[in-house]
Structures are given as structure tokens and as C-alpha cells.
């Protein structure tokens, strides 16, 4: 696969973000490395784990 990127000048005036998904990346411009991390700020004793619900196979 050949992939060619041509960078030109970019100008961003306003950004309106309404919602963010649990795994979201929002980038303006170039990046060389993206590092993923997570933080779990709920105490373990408040986590309620219920029974697993099986996923129906696609047919």
C-alpha cells in the first residue's frame, strides 16, 4: 500500500464538541505518536457486576 500525505496550512477558529465517546480521539494537525491511557475513578466497592448477557449470533 502506498500512502501519500500532503500537509498544507490549517486554520481552526471554533470547535464545538457536544459529546465524547468512551474511546475517542480528537486531533487537529499532525501527530507522530498517540498514547492511550485510562483512569477509573469509581471506588471498587461501588461497582456492581451483574450476570453476563449472551450476544445473539448474526444470521
N, C-alpha and C positions, 0 to 999 in steps of 0.2 A: 504494500500500500504506500503510495506517495501522498504526502500531505503538505501543502504549501500554505504558509500563513504570511499575509502581508499586513503589517501594522501601520495604521495611519493615526493621525491625531484624533483624540476623543474628547468631547466636552459634555459633561453631565451637569445640568442645572438643578434639578429636583428629582428626588426618588421618594415614592410613596409605597411603603410596604404594609399591606393590610394584614397578612397572616404569615406565619413561618411554620413549615413542616418540621417533624421531629428530626429529620436528617436533611438539612437544607444548606446550600452553598450559594452565596450571592457575591459575584465578583464583577468589578468594573476594572478593565485594564488587563495587564499581563500578570501572570504569576508563574513562578518556577516550581514551587512546591506547595502542596496543600496537605496539612496535617489534621487528622481527625481526633477529637477528644470528646469525652462526655463527663458530665457531673450529675450525680444522683443526690439530690438534696433532701429527700424524704427519709426520715429515720426508719430503719429496718422493721421496727415493731409496728409501724402504721401501715405496712404493705400487706394487702390482703390478696392471697393467691387462691383462686378458685379452681374448679375442675377444668381440664382442658376440653375444648370443643373440637371434635374432629372436623376436618375440612373435607367437603364433598368433592370427589374426583370430577374433573371435567369430562363431559360426554359428548 
